[in-house]
Amino acid sequence: MTGKPNILILMVDQLTGTLFPDGPADFLDTPHLRRLAARSARFANAYTASPLCAPARASFMSGQLPSRTRVYDNAAEFASDIPTYAHHLRRAGYQTALSGKMHFVGPDQLHGFEERLTTDIYPADFGWTPDYRKPGERIDWWYHNLGSVTGAGAAEITNQYEYDDDVAFQAAQKLYDLSRGLDARPWCLTVSFTHPHDPFVARRKYWDRYEGAPECAPPEPLAYEDMDPHSRRLMDACDWRGMEITPHHIRRAKQAYFANISYIDEKIGEILAVLEATRQEAVVVFLSDHGEMLGEHGLWFKMSFLEGSARVPLMIAALGMPAGRIDTPVSTIDLAPTLAALAGISMEEVAPWTEGVNLIPVAAGAERPAVAMEYAAEGTITPMVALREGAWKYIRCPADPDLLFDLANDPRERRNLAEDPRAEAILAHFRTLADARWNLPAFDAAVRESQARRWVVYEALRNGAYYPWDHQPLRAASERYMRNHMDLNVLEEKKRFPRGE
């Protein structure tokens, strides 16, 4: 690879990093991800910026936390004037393309991507706006419920399979097109799947691979009364009293989740095979937006700072980043400055627009400041924040008692040490860090104002003629294949790769 490297970003949805302690866990049938892990810098303690799709993705792309992006929830607009890694790379001479999900909300559905090959799987408008003015109220038509768990099973086609099959196909076609060399610029292709996000439904060929797997056993139960206040709010938001979750349901949900990781692995294998067959080289990044609780602590889905929800896989295969495990806690907001550095872009040009840290020195042993996380969406009544530093995790919510976990000795986060006198100094340290970083009353006021504005705007825009913001891929049929304004001989030569074999 010479000059600026090509970059291939492989993103998945709701894949917990607890299954990627150092590449894929041994029981997972993921040969392609295992091969990628063998040549990657593997960040064993990578965390989402926010454990929900749209906030996590806006933060990943921009290198900023939700309090700066103002993408507080799954219906908050991502402003067009916020630079993303796609803007930084495109400004430096890259061609940028996206195949798949990024859950942009608002009329800008590109955010620096020159081309978007598919539409999104989720709506781009303000319809999923939470309402802090009505604490405890469920918005039933779009809030998560536990039907994803009770309905777990096998199926050959679903809404999500239809989407991800197309995401993989469009990505492969784009790689073929890039191989033709008709555009001399380096490229950055982001491929973003919606699996293994619930509902927990998998194709039979993948489902059968985990039949009877011991890893599908239900986790140790935790009674509602023994949960922390935020976890109880999440249970209420999921309407846990409305459906009985049995051990049989849990086993089937976990089986489908693992099966869909194998499905994603196969799709990633197809994409990497095209990259190899077309003799293109690229930096390869693999990550998820956030995790999945998968029944741990009695919780499902995300929206929590507990490990299953907040920790994500992150692997980077690149020259200058030796393969191996890195235990230093890092964040998904670190990807924007890292991609810029890999592309040879001056960090002075990127630094004003990101809170993230370039991971190239971190992979070589450099320290990173405490990792910060924020959450301000459904299941909360005021914004929550968290810090991970060393072996410790601290969680603060003005409505609740503090949480403090020693992950080295309590990896399942069962013992809150915030009231343990032996941890008094550690707790004071984290409180000082949090006080210096966040003005939580101002954060709360900004979220409430944003929600109130969007409730007014959404109601207005759905009254009368409706113009959707959902992305419509532009594909000019008159410029595809052979048309009569083209020379057939020139066309066939241009579209062939490799030539002369």
PAKOLMI-822531 format. One record per residue (C-alpha): x, y, z. Coordinates in steps of 0.1 Angstrom, whole numbers, always signed. Layout:
% PAKOLMI-822531
    xx    yy    zz
     X     Y     Z
...
This chain:
% PAKOLMI-822531
    xx    yy    zz
    +0    +0    +0
   +15   +33   -10
    +4   +69    -3
   -29   +74   +16
   -43   +40   +26
   -78   +28   +16
  -101   +23   +46
  -128    -3   +51
  -150    +1   +82
  -171   -29   +92
  -197   -19  +117
  -224   -40  +134
  -252   -32  +157
  -257   -42  +193
  -228   -67  +195
  -215   -68  +231
  -177   -65  +236
  -179   -90  +264
  -180  -117  +237
  -147  -102  +223
  -123  -103  +251
   -94  -108  +226
  -111  -113  +193
  -142  -135  +191
  -149  -158  +221
  -138  -194  +214
  -174  -208  +212
  -185  -184  +184
  -184  -198  +149
  -167  -168  +133
  -138  -179  +111
  -136  -146   +92
  -136  -123  +123
  -111  -147  +139
   -87  -142  +109
   -92  -105  +111
   -85  -105  +148
   -52  -123  +142
   -38   -94  +123
   -55   -66  +143
   -48   -44  +172
   -76   -57  +195
   -90   -33  +221
  -104   -55  +249
  -119   -26  +268
  -136    -4  +242
  -167   +15  +252
  -195   +32  +233
  -199   +69  +238
  -236   +63  +245
  -255   +30  +247
  -281   +37  +220
  -280   +36  +182
  -282   +72  +170
  -263   +89  +198
  -236   +62  +196
  -232   +65  +158
  -231  +103  +158
  -204  +102  +184
  -184   +75  +166
  -185   +96  +134
  -177  +129  +150
  -155  +120  +179
  -178  +140  +202
  -200  +129  +231
  -238  +135  +229
  -236  +166  +250
  -217  +182  +221
  -234  +165  +191
  -268  +172  +207
  -278  +137  +194
  -293  +127  +228
  -316   +99  +216
  -328   +80  +185
  -349  +110  +172
  -324  +139  +177
  -311  +157  +147
  -274  +153  +138
  -265  +188  +127
  -248  +192   +93
  -221  +216  +106
  -205  +189  +128
  -174  +175  +111
  -173  +137  +109
  -145  +113   +99
  -161  +113   +64
  -157  +151   +62
  -121  +149   +73
  -112  +122   +49
  -131  +137   +20
  -115  +171   +26
   -81  +153   +24
   -89  +138   -10
  -108  +106    -2
  -139   +93   -19
  -163   +83    +9
  -192   +59    +7
  -217   +42   +31
  -235   +10   +27
  -260    +4   +55
  -272   +18   +87
  -260   +50  +104
  -293   +62  +119
  -290   +98  +109
  -319  +119  +120
  -327  +150  +100
  -327  +162   +64
  -289  +156   +60
  -286  +119   +54
  -249  +120   +42
  -228  +138   +68
  -197  +138   +46
  -203  +106   +27
  -201  +113   -10
  -223   +83   -18
  -248   +63    +2
  -256   +29   -14
  -287   +19    +6
  -314   +36   +26
  -314   +33   +64
  -334    +7   +83
  -348   +32  +108
  -368   +64  +104
  -350   +98  +100
  -376  +120  +116
  -385  +131  +151
  -411  +104  +158
  -391   +85  +184
  -386  +115  +207
  -387  +106  +244
  -405  +130  +268
  -389  +138  +302
  -421  +157  +311
  -439  +124  +316
  -415  +102  +336
  -425   +65  +336
  -448   +68  +306
  -443   +41  +280
  -446   +52  +243
  -458   +17  +233
  -457   +19  +195
  -419   +23  +195
  -405   +15  +229
  -387   -18  +233
  -406   -46  +249
  -397   -82  +257
  -415   -96  +226
  -380   -99  +210
  -372  -124  +237
  -405  -144  +239
  -406  -145  +201
  -371  -158  +196
  -367  -185  +170
  -357  -194  +134
  -369  -178  +102
  -354  -176   +67
  -363  -140   +59
  -370  -110   +82
  -370   -73   +79
  -334   -72   +92
  -321  -101   +69
  -336   -83   +39
  -317   -52   +49
  -283   -67   +57
  -283   -90   +27
  -286   -58    +6
  -260   -40   +26
  -235   -68   +19
  -244   -70   -18
  -241   -32   -23
  -208   -31    -5
  -193   -59   -26
  -205   -43   -58
  -189   -10   -46
  -156   -28   -40
  -157   -43   -74
  -163    -8   -89
  -135    +7   -69
  -111   -20   -82
  -116    -7  -117
   -95   +24  -108
  -117   +49  -126
  -113   +73   -97
   -77   +77   -86
   -85   +89   -51
   -81   +67   -21
  -113   +54    -7
  -131   +50   +26
  -160   +25   +25
  -182   +21   +56
  -203   -10   +57
  -228   -10   +86
  -251   -39   +94
  -281   -40  +117
  -275   -75  +130
  -271   -90  +157
  -296   -64  +170
  -329   -79  +182
  -354   -93  +174
  -337  -126  +182
  -346  -144  +149
  -320  -163  +129
  -318  -184   +97
  -318  -221  +103
  -283  -227   +90
  -269  -204  +117
  -294  -213  +144
  -285  -250  +142
  -248  -242  +149
  -257  -233  +185
  -282  -260  +193
  -276  -271  +229
  -246  -248  +233
  -238  -243  +270
  -233  -206  +264
  -271  -204  +258
  -278  -212  +294
  -297  -184  +313
  -275  -161  +334
  -278  -159  +371
  -312  -141  +378
  -315  -108  +395
  -348   -98  +411
  -363   -65  +402
  -361   -53  +438
  -323   -59  +438
  -316   -38  +407
  -303    -3  +408
  -329   +24  +401
  -319   +30  +364
  -321    -8  +357
  -356    -8  +372
  -366   +21  +350
  -353    +1  +320
  -373   -29  +330
  -404    -7  +333
  -397    +8  +299
  -396   -27  +285
  -429   -35  +301
  -414   -65  +319
  -447   -72  +338
  -465   -77  +306
  -446  -108  +295
  -432  -137  +314
  -396  -146  +304
  -389  -182  +310
  -355  -200  +309
  -367  -215  +276
  -371  -180  +261
  -337  -169  +273
  -320  -199  +258
  -336  -194  +224
  -329  -156  +225
  -292  -162  +232
  -291  -190  +205
  -305  -166  +179
  -281  -138  +190
  -251  -160  +186
  -264  -174  +153
  -267  -139  +140
  -231  -132  +149
  -222  -161  +126
  -244  -146   +99
  -226  -113  +102
  -192  -131  +101
  -202  -148   +68
  -212  -114   +53
  -180   -99   +64
  -161  -128   +49
  -178  -122   +16
  -167   -85   +16
  -131   -93   +26
  -130  -120    -1
  -139   -93   -27
  -113   -70   -14
   -87   -98   -17
   -99  -110   -51
   -97   -75   -65
   -62   -71   -51
   -70   -40   -31
   -54   -32    +2
   -71   -13   +30
   -70    -5   +67
   -98   -26   +82
  -118   -15  +112
  -144   -37  +130
  -166   -23  +157
  -202   -21  +171
  -222    +9  +181
  -231    -5  +215
  -236   -38  +232
  -265   -61  +244
  -272   -71  +279
  -285  -106  +268
  -303  -113  +301
  -274  -103  +324
  -286   -85  +355
  -321   -94  +343
  -317   -68  +315
  -320   -70  +277
  -310   -47  +249
  -289   -16  +257
  -294   +18  +274
  -273    +8  +304
  -237   +16  +314
  -232   -20  +326
  -206   -40  +307
  -229   -60  +284
  -245   -28  +270
  -216    -3  +271
  -186   -24  +260
  -181   -31  +223
  -156   -50  +201
  -130   -29  +184
  -103   -43  +161
   -80   -23  +137
   -58   -40  +111
   -34   -13   +99
    +2    -7   +92
   +17   +10  +122
    -6    -7  +146
    +9   -41  +155
   -15   -70  +161
   -21   -79  +197
   -44   -72  +227
   -46   -38  +242
   -62   -36  +277
   -63    +2  +281
   -99   +14  +281
  -108   +33  +250
  -138   +48  +234
  -156   +47  +200
  -151   +85  +198
  -114   +77  +194
  -120   +63  +159
  -124   +97  +141
   -89  +110  +151
   -74   +76  +146
   -87   +73  +111
   -75  +108  +103
   -40   +99  +117
   -39   +67   +96
   -48   +88   +65
   -19  +112   +73
   -42  +141   +82
   -27  +166  +106
   -41  +162  +141
   -40  +199  +145
   -68  +201  +118
   -89  +174  +136
   -83  +182  +173
  -107  +212  +176
  -135  +190  +164
  -131  +159  +186
  -128  +148  +222
  -114  +115  +211
   -78  +102  +213
   -56   +89  +185
   -53   +52  +192
   -20   +46  +173
    +0   +57  +204
   -24   +39  +227
   -18    +6  +208
   +19   +12  +213
   +15   +15  +251
    +5   +52  +257
   -20   +60  +284
   -55   +74  +277
   -75   +96  +300
  -106   +82  +316
  -132   +71  +291
  -165   +91  +294
  -200   +80  +284
  -233   +97  +284
  -270   +86  +281
  -300  +109  +279
  -327   +89  +261
  -357   +67  +270
  -356   +48  +303
  -340   +79  +320
  -356  +109  +337
  -324  +130  +335
  -290  +126  +317
  -267  +100  +331
  -229   +98  +328
  -201   +73  +334
  -163   +71  +336
  -141   +41  +331
  -105   +44  +343
   -81   +15  +350
  -101   -13  +366
  -128   +11  +379
  -162   +22  +365
  -182   +51  +380
  -218   +59  +371
  -236   +91  +381
  -272  +101  +378
  -286  +131  +398
  -318  +111  +404
  -300   +80  +418
  -272   +70  +442
  -238   +67  +427
  -225   +34  +414
  -189   +23  +416
  -175   -11  +403
  -141   -27  +406
  -141   -46  +373
  -109   -65  +381
  -124   -82  +411
  -161   -80  +401
  -164   -83  +363
  -201   -89  +365
  -207   -57  +384
  -226   -72  +413
  -211   -52  +442
  -216   -15  +442
  -187    +0  +462
  -199   +36  +463
  -209   +32  +500
  -179   +10  +509
  -155   +30  +532
  -126   +11  +516
  -133   +27  +483
  -138   +62  +496
  -107   +77  +480
  -115   +61  +446
  -151   +75  +448
  -138  +109  +456
  -114  +108  +427
  -142   +99  +402
  -166  +126  +417
  -139  +152  +412
  -134  +140  +375
  -172  +141  +369
  -176  +175  +385
  -148  +189  +363
  -163  +174  +331
  -201  +178  +334
  -226  +205  +344
  -255  +180  +347
  -283  +206  +354
  -273  +224  +322
  -272  +191  +303
  -307  +182  +316
  -321  +216  +305
  -306  +212  +270
  -321  +177  +266
  -356  +189  +278
  -355  +219  +255
  -345  +197  +225
  -373  +172  +233
  -399  +199  +236
  -389  +216  +203
  -391  +182  +185
  -425  +173  +198
  -438  +205  +183
  -420  +202  +150
  -429  +165  +145
  -466  +171  +152
  -466  +200  +127
  -448  +181   +99
  -471  +151  +102
  -502  +173   +97
  -510  +175   +60
  -486  +167   +33
  -455  +148   +46
  -421  +150   +30
  -399  +122   +45
  -362  +127   +52
  -354   +90   +47
  -325   +86   +23
  -333   +76   -13
  -303   +61   -30
  -296   +77   -63
  -290   +52   -91
  -292   +65  -126
  -303   +36  -147
  -294   +54  -179
  -257   +54  -168
  -256   +17  -159
  -245   -12  -181
  -246    -4  -218
  -264   +26  -232
  -263   +42  -267
  -244   +73  -256
  -215   +49  -248
  -189   +31  -269
  -193    -6  -262
  -156   -13  -267
  -146   +14  -243
  -172    +3  -218
  -162   -33  -217
  -125   -24  -213
  -132    +1  -185
  -155   -23  -165
  -130   -52  -165
  -107   -60  -137
   -81   -73  -139
   -73   -64  -175
   -52   -85  -198
   -55  -119  -181
